[in-house]
Amino acid sequence: MKVIACILFVFLLLFKGALAQEEYVRGVCGTSMQDQLVMEPRLLANLERIGRIAQERGNIRYVPVHFHLVGDSQGKGKILESRVLEQLCALNRAFEPMNIRFYLRPHPTNGTLFNYNINDNNVYNNQTAWSIMQAQRHPGAINIYIVNQAATNNNQPGVTLAYYSPQRDWIVCRKDQISGSKSNSTLPHEIGHFFSLQHTFFGWESQPFNNTFPTWPRAPITSPGGVPTERMNGTNCTTAADKICDTPPDYNFGFNATICSYNGGAQDPLGVPVSPMANNMMGYFNFCSEYVFTPQQQSAILADLASSARKYLINNFLPVATEINTPPDLLISPVGGVNVPFYDEVVVEWKAVPGATYYLVEFDIVNSFSSSFAQSFITKNTSLTVNSLQPNRIYQWRVRPFNEYVTCAAARQSSFRTSNVSSLGEITQVRRQYLAPNPVKLGGGPRLIVESISSFMADVYVFDAAGRQLFERSKFFFTAGENSIELPVEIFGAAGIYFITLQGHNGRSVLRLVVTP
């Protein structure tokens, strides 16, 4: 499979007098000439339509995307959803000048925002199992597969960061390239390719122009790739390099650059000093604080979006809200490091946020939410029960409200400590137990009903969702048959979730009570 590929070039810089080497890693995009030539007819057609499309810039175009969070054969190694949400924010910043807005489009088969179903080493590490990717693709969105290693057969040195495949019409990106940083151009660059753009230095991919070139400092009329070399005066801009006239000549100067600028002394074929646009999204320069598309590149993207090739992206999406403001007191419980009753049944609650249709809930033992214990859940509710935490651990947890379009809202964070107690213990003498009524309205009086096979003694406790003990009745004697305990109304002072626990000498049982407003 021939693909457009972004590669990672690794180089070592040795400091004088240093005994060790300092390693620098930078991303560049290596695109085969054949792949770009396959795309070129589409680009030229888009450039011909620029005048008409440019007049329509005032309209916002919502473009659906679908992220495939790929894992290894054990289902491990998937990127966290929080980084994908941050990346979507960055994409919308990069494409804002075009009035393009990307949004998460649920999969038509399972209805999930993200696809978690690809767990295969041959997708996670090399994408040779392309049939699996094809079977999972979204038919009405830009498909972006987030993997551990993005692999291509373009025979260029380096480690692939990301690529767009014109044959498959999908994007593959390494998970370490997904972020919300303005200085990370990897995914916006690939979406530029998706919308037909070429590199600003098209023709110089295999051999950057520098002082080792035979004609230095004057560039040849034709690049090593057989493409006309672009002149500074713009007289051949429609036929040379990327065919975009407002991107100045660039002969792959960014390949070896260590700053976001160029003063290397190269000249165009007419002997004019070359001054490239270092922060262009489709160039190779690294270390820029922010990358941009030129107006003509933007128009070409809009023309491609309006073309028949992109008809499958047409939709009638309108966001339920274009802004979400996270309240400082979003989290209800547990907060402030309190102890929760159990480690394998932890209930967290938060407030509903206007404009939010989803909530990302994350748990970890470190503040950065980056350890191997990190867990995340997406829900439409304002509470969540987690059964997979470790005993006797301090956990950080946070909630980010979002919708399909607005993913930049702030998260709120707090902590709690799990106990050593499991919620799964059983009292062998108990045949059946329940709470009546359940749910119960605030101010109502629930009863604990226990049907026992034989008599036994147990303590009765009531905890709120934050782990605070509200009630205790010690050494209650349960007789064989039905037993009923009236629970004090005043201990249920607010709507929410409560836990009623029976603790005996040979076991324990837990019931959950829901108190409604």
C-alpha positions in Angstrom: 0.0 0.0 0.0 1.5 3.3 -1.1 0.6 6.1 1.4 1.4 9.6 2.3 3.5 9.4 5.5 4.7 11.7 8.2 8.0 10.4 9.5 10.1 11.1 12.5 13.7 12.0 11.9 15.9 11.4 14.9 19.2 13.1 15.2 21.9 13.5 17.9 23.5 16.8 18.8 26.9 16.5 20.6 27.8 19.3 22.9 31.6 20.2 23.2 33.0 18.9 26.4 30.0 16.7 27.2 30.5 13.1 27.9 27.0 12.1 27.0 24.8 12.6 24.0 21.5 14.7 24.1 18.9 13.2 21.9 16.5 15.4 20.0 13.4 14.1 18.2 11.5 16.1 15.6 8.7 15.2 13.3 8.8 15.7 9.5 6.4 14.5 6.9 7.8 12.2 4.2 5.5 11.9 1.3 6.1 9.7 -1.7 6.0 11.5 -5.1 3.7 8.9 -6.5 1.1 9.4 -3.8 1.2 13.2 -4.2 0.9 12.8 -8.0 -2.2 10.6 -7.4 -3.8 13.5 -5.5 -2.7 16.2 -7.9 -5.7 16.1 -10.4 -8.0 16.7 -7.4 -5.8 19.6 -6.2 -5.7 21.2 -9.7 -9.5 20.9 -10.0 -9.9 22.5 -6.6 -7.7 25.4 -7.5 -9.8 26.0 -10.6 -12.9 26.4 -8.4 -11.3 28.6 -5.8 -13.1 31.8 -7.0 -16.6 30.5 -6.5 -15.8 28.7 -3.2 -14.1 31.7 -1.7 -17.3 33.7 -1.9 -19.0 31.2 0.4 -16.5 31.5 3.3 -19.0 33.0 5.7 -20.9 29.7 6.1 -19.8 27.4 8.9 -19.2 23.9 7.7 -19.4 21.1 10.2 -17.1 18.2 9.3 -17.6 14.9 11.0 -14.6 12.9 12.3 -14.5 9.5 13.9 -11.5 8.4 16.0 -10.5 4.7 16.2 -8.7 4.1 19.5 -6.6 1.1 18.6 -5.2 -1.3 21.2 -2.9 -4.3 21.0 -4.1 -7.9 20.9 -4.9 -7.7 24.6 -6.8 -4.4 24.2 -4.1 -2.4 26.0 -2.3 0.7 25.0 -5.3 2.7 23.7 -4.9 6.5 23.8 -7.0 8.3 26.5 -10.1 10.1 25.4 -9.0 13.3 27.1 -6.1 13.7 24.7 -8.4 13.1 21.7 -10.8 15.8 23.0 -7.9 18.2 23.3 -6.7 17.3 19.8 -10.2 18.1 18.5 -9.9 21.6 20.1 -6.6 22.1 18.3 -8.0 21.0 15.0 -10.8 23.5 15.3 -8.3 26.3 16.1 -6.2 25.4 13.1 -9.2 25.3 10.7 -11.1 28.2 12.2 -10.0 30.7 9.5 -11.9 28.6 7.0 -15.0 28.4 9.2 -14.6 24.6 9.3 -15.6 23.0 12.5 -14.9 19.3 13.2 -17.2 17.3 15.4 -17.4 13.8 16.8 -19.8 11.7 14.8 -21.0 8.5 16.5 -20.6 5.3 14.6 -23.8 4.3 12.8 -23.5 0.7 14.0 -22.9 0.9 17.7 -23.6 4.6 18.4 -20.4 5.2 20.3 -18.4 8.4 19.9 -15.1 6.5 19.6 -14.4 3.1 18.2 -12.8 0.8 20.8 -13.2 -2.4 18.8 -9.9 -2.7 17.0 -7.5 -4.7 19.2 -4.9 -6.2 16.9 -1.1 -6.0 16.9 -1.1 -5.7 13.1 -3.1 -2.5 13.3 -1.6 -1.2 16.5 2.0 -1.5 15.3 2.0 -1.7 11.5 -1.5 -1.5 9.8 -0.9 -4.6 7.7 -4.4 -5.8 8.8 -6.0 -3.1 6.7 -9.1 -5.3 6.2 -9.9 -4.9 9.9 -9.6 -1.2 9.6 -11.8 -1.2 6.6 -14.5 -3.2 8.4 -14.6 -0.7 11.2 -14.5 2.5 9.3 -17.2 5.1 9.6 -18.9 5.6 6.2 -19.8 9.2 6.9 -16.8 10.8 8.6 -13.1 11.3 8.3 -11.6 8.2 9.8 -8.6 8.7 12.1 -6.9 5.6 13.5 -4.8 6.3 16.6 -2.1 3.7 16.9 1.2 2.9 18.6 3.3 2.9 15.5 2.3 4.3 12.1 4.0 2.2 9.4 4.4 2.7 5.7 6.4 1.2 2.8 7.7 4.5 1.4 11.3 3.4 2.1 12.3 6.7 3.7 14.4 6.8 6.8 12.9 7.6 10.2 10.0 6.6 12.3 6.5 7.3 10.8 4.5 9.8 12.8 1.3 9.8 10.8 0.1 9.4 7.2 -2.9 9.9 4.9 -3.6 7.1 2.5 -5.2 8.4 -0.7 -6.0 4.8 -1.7 -7.9 4.0 1.6 -8.9 7.6 2.2 -8.1 7.5 5.9 -5.6 8.9 8.3 -3.3 7.0 10.7 -1.5 8.8 13.5 0.7 7.7 16.4 -0.8 8.2 19.8 2.2 10.3 20.9 1.3 12.9 18.2 -2.2 13.5 19.6 -2.4 16.7 21.7 -4.0 20.1 22.0 -0.8 22.0 21.5 -0.7 24.8 18.9 2.9 23.7 18.1 1.8 20.2 17.1 1.0 20.3 13.4 0.9 16.5 12.8 -2.8 15.8 12.5 -3.8 19.2 10.9 -1.0 18.5 8.4 -2.5 15.1 7.5 -6.0 16.6 7.2 -4.4 19.1 4.8 -3.4 16.2 2.7 -6.9 14.7 3.1 -8.2 17.9 1.5 -5.7 17.6 -1.5 -2.9 19.8 -0.3 0.7 19.0 -1.2 3.9 19.9 0.6 5.2 23.4 0.1 8.4 21.8 -1.0 6.9 19.2 -3.3 9.7 17.6 -5.4 12.4 18.0 -2.7 11.2 15.2 -0.4 14.1 12.8 -1.1 16.9 15.3 -1.2 16.6 18.6 0.7 18.5 21.5 -0.9 21.6 22.5 1.1 25.3 23.2 0.7 26.0 19.6 -0.2 24.0 19.9 -3.4 26.1 20.2 -6.6 24.6 23.5 -7.8 24.7 25.2 -4.4 23.7 28.0 -3.6 21.6 28.3 -6.8 18.8 25.7 -7.0 18.3 23.8 -10.3 15.4 24.5 -12.6 13.9 21.1 -11.8 13.8 19.5 -8.4 15.2 16.0 -7.7 11.7 14.7 -7.9 11.2 16.0 -11.5 8.9 18.9 -10.4 9.7 22.5 -11.6 11.5 24.5 -8.9 9.5 27.4 -7.7 10.9 30.9 -8.2 10.7 33.7 -5.7 9.0 36.1 -8.2 6.1 33.7 -8.5 6.2 33.5 -12.3 5.9 29.7 -12.3 3.9 29.3 -9.1 0.9 27.6 -10.8 3.0 24.8 -12.2 5.9 24.4 -9.7 6.1 22.7 -6.3 2.7 22.7 -4.5 0.9 24.8 -7.2 -0.1 27.3 -4.5 0.9 30.8 -5.3 0.8 32.4 -1.8 3.2 29.8 -0.3 6.8 31.0 -1.1 9.4 28.6 -2.4 10.7 26.0 0.1 13.2 23.4 -1.0 12.7 21.3 2.1 14.8 23.6 4.2 13.0 22.5 7.3 14.4 19.0 7.2 17.6 19.9 9.0 16.4 23.1 10.7 16.6 23.5 14.5 14.6 26.8 14.6 11.4 28.1 13.0 13.2 30.2 10.4 15.7 30.0 7.5 18.8 32.1 6.7 20.9 29.4 5.0 21.6 31.4 1.9 19.9 29.3 -0.8 18.9 31.0 -4.1 16.1 30.1 -6.5 17.0 29.2 -10.2 17.2 32.9 -11.0 19.7 33.6 -8.2 17.2 35.3 -5.9 17.7 34.5 -2.2 14.9 32.2 -1.0 12.7 33.1 2.0 10.4 30.2 2.9 7.3 30.3 5.1 8.6 28.4 8.1 5.3 28.1 10.0 3.2 26.8 7.1 1.2 23.8 8.1 2.3 21.8 5.0 6.0 22.4 5.5 8.8 20.6 7.4 9.9 23.2 9.8 9.7 22.2 13.5 9.9 24.4 16.6 7.3 26.9 15.5 4.9 28.1 18.2 1.9 27.8 15.8 1.3 26.7 12.3 -1.1 28.1 9.7 -2.6 27.6 6.2 -2.3 30.4 3.7 -5.5 31.9 2.2 -5.1 30.0 -1.0 -4.4 26.8 0.8 -7.6 27.5 2.8 -9.6 28.0 -0.4 -8.3 24.8 -1.9 -9.4 22.9 1.3 -12.9 24.5 1.0 -13.1 23.6 -2.7 -12.2 20.0 -1.9 -14.7 19.8 0.9 -17.4 21.0 -1.6 -16.3 18.5 -4.3 -18.1 15.2 -5.1 -15.2 13.3 -3.6 -16.2 14.6 -0.2 -20.0 14.1 -0.6 -20.0 11.5 2.1 -19.1 14.2 4.7 -22.4 16.1 4.0 -24.5 16.4 7.1 -27.1 18.5 8.8 -25.4 18.7 12.2 -26.0 21.6 14.5 -24.3 21.6 17.9 -26.6 21.7 20.9 -24.3 24.4 22.3 -21.3 26.2 21.1 -19.9 26.9 24.5 -19.7 25.0 27.8 -18.7 26.7 31.0 -17.7 24.3 33.7 -18.8 25.4 37.2 -16.0 25.4 39.9 -18.2 23.3 42.2 -19.0 20.7 39.5 -18.1 17.7 41.6 -20.5 16.6 44.3 -18.9 13.5 45.9 -16.6 12.1 46.9 -14.4 15.2 47.3 -11.6 16.4 49.5 -9.8 13.0 50.0 -12.6 11.4 52.0 -12.7 7.7 52.6 -15.3 5.7 50.6 -16.9 2.6 52.0 -15.7 0.1 49.4 -13.0 -0.2 46.8 -15.0 -2.2 44.3 -18.2 -0.2 44.3 -17.4 3.6 44.3 -20.1 6.0 43.3 -19.1 9.4 42.0 -21.6 12.3 41.4 -21.4 15.7 39.7 -23.8 18.5 38.6 -25.4 18.6 35.2 -23.8 21.3 33.0 -25.8 23.3 30.4 -24.8 22.4 26.9 -23.1 19.1 27.9 -24.4 15.9 26.4 -21.5 13.8 27.6 -19.1 13.6 30.5 -15.6 12.2 30.5 -14.9 10.7 33.9 -11.3 9.7 34.7 -9.6 8.0 37.6 -5.9 7.5 38.4 -3.5 7.3 41.4 -1.4 10.3 40.0 -2.4 13.9 39.3 -1.3 13.7 35.7 -3.8 10.8 34.9 -1.0 9.1 33.0 -0.1 6.0 35.1 -0.9 2.4 34.2 -3.8 2.6 36.7 -5.6 5.3 34.6 -9.2 4.5 33.7 -11.8 6.6 31.8 -15.5 6.4 31.1 -17.9 8.4 29.0 -21.4 8.7 30.2 -24.5 10.8 29.6 -25.5 10.6 33.3 -24.4 12.7 36.2 -23.2 9.7 38.3 -21.1 6.7 37.8 -20.4 3.5 39.7 -16.9 2.1 39.3 -16.1 -1.5 40.2 -12.5 -1.7 39.1 -10.4 0.4 41.6 -7.7 -0.9 43.9 -8.1 -1.2 47.7 -6.6 1.3 50.1 -5.5 3.8 47.4 -5.8 7.5 47.1 -7.4 8.2 43.8 -7.7 11.4 41.8 -10.8 11.7 39.7 -12.0 14.4 37.3 -15.0 15.1 35.1 -14.9 17.0 31.8 -18.3 18.1 30.3 -18.5 18.1 26.5 -20.7 17.6 23.5 -19.9 16.4 20.0 -18.5 19.8 19.0 -17.4 21.5 22.2 -14.6 19.5 23.7 -12.5 22.2 25.2 -14.4 22.8 28.5 -12.3 22.6 31.7 -12.3 19.5 33.8 -12.8 19.6 37.6 -10.7 17.3 39.9 -10.8 16.0 43.4 -9.7 12.9 45.3 -10.8 10.1 47.6 -9.4 7.0 49.3 -10.7 3.5 48.8 -11.1 1.2 51.7 -9.9 -2.4 52.1 -13.6 -3.5 52.2 -15.2 -5.2 49.3 -18.9 -4.7 48.6 -19.2 -8.3 47.4 -19.4 -10.1 50.8 -22.4 -12.2 51.7 -24.1 -13.2 54.9 -24.9 -16.9 54.6 -28.0 -16.7 56.8 -29.7 -14.1 54.5 -32.2 -15.5 52.0 -33.4 -12.2 50.6 -33.0 -8.5 51.5 -34.3 -5.3 50.0 -35.2 -1.7 50.8 -38.8 -0.5 50.5 -39.5 1.8 48.9 -36.4 2.2 46.7 -36.1 4.7 45.2 -37.6 6.8 48.0 -38.6 10.4 47.9 -36.7 12.9 50.1 -38.5 13.0 53.5 -39.8 9.4 53.1 -39.0 6.6 55.4 -37.3 3.5 53.9 -37.3 0.2 55.6 -34.7 -2.5 55.5 -36.3 -5.9 54.9 -34.2 -9.0 55.7 -35.5 -12.6 55.2 -33.2 -15.0 57.0 -32.8 -18.7 57.0 -31.7 -18.8 60.7 -31.0 -16.3 63.4 -27.8 -14.2 63.4 -26.5 -10.9 64.8 -25.1 -8.1 62.6 -24.4 -4.4 62.7 -26.4 -2.0 60.4 -24.7 1.0 58.9 -25.7 3.8 56.5 -23.1 5.6 54.4 -23.6 8.4 51.9 -21.8 8.4 48.5 -18.9 10.3 50.0 -18.2 7.5 52.5 -19.5 9.4 55.6 -21.2 7.1 58.1 -24.6 8.5 58.9 -26.2 5.8 61.0 -25.1 2.8 63.1 -27.2 0.2 64.9 -24.9 -2.3 66.6 -25.6 -6.0 67.3 -29.1 -6.2 65.9 -30.5 -9.6 66.4 -32.2 -11.0 63.2 -34.5 -13.9 63.8 -35.4 -16.7 61.3 -38.0 -15.4 58.9 -38.8 -11.7 58.0 -37.2 -8.8 59.8 -37.9 -5.1 59.3 -35.8 -2.1 60.4 -37.1 1.4 60.1 -34.2 3.7 59.0 -34.4 7.3 60.4 -35.8 9.7 57.9 -33.5 12.6 59.1 -30.3 10.8 58.1 -31.3 11.2 54.4 -30.9 14.9 54.3 -30.3 15.3 50.5 -31.2 13.5 47.3 -28.5 11.1 46.2 -27.2 7.6 46.6 -26.8 5.9 50.0 -25.4 2.5 51.0 -27.0 0.3 53.7 -24.5 -2.3 55.0 -25.1 -5.4 57.2 -21.8 -6.5 58.8 -21.9 -9.9 60.5 -19.3 -12.2 61.9 -19.3 -14.4 58.9 -20.0 -12.0 56.1 -21.4 -8.7 54.9 -24.0 -7.4 52.5 -24.6 -4.1 50.9 -27.7 -2.5 49.4 -27.9 0.8 47.5 -30.7 3.3 48.2 -31.6 6.1 45.8 -33.2 9.2 47.4 -35.0 11.4 44.8 -35.9 15.1 45.2 
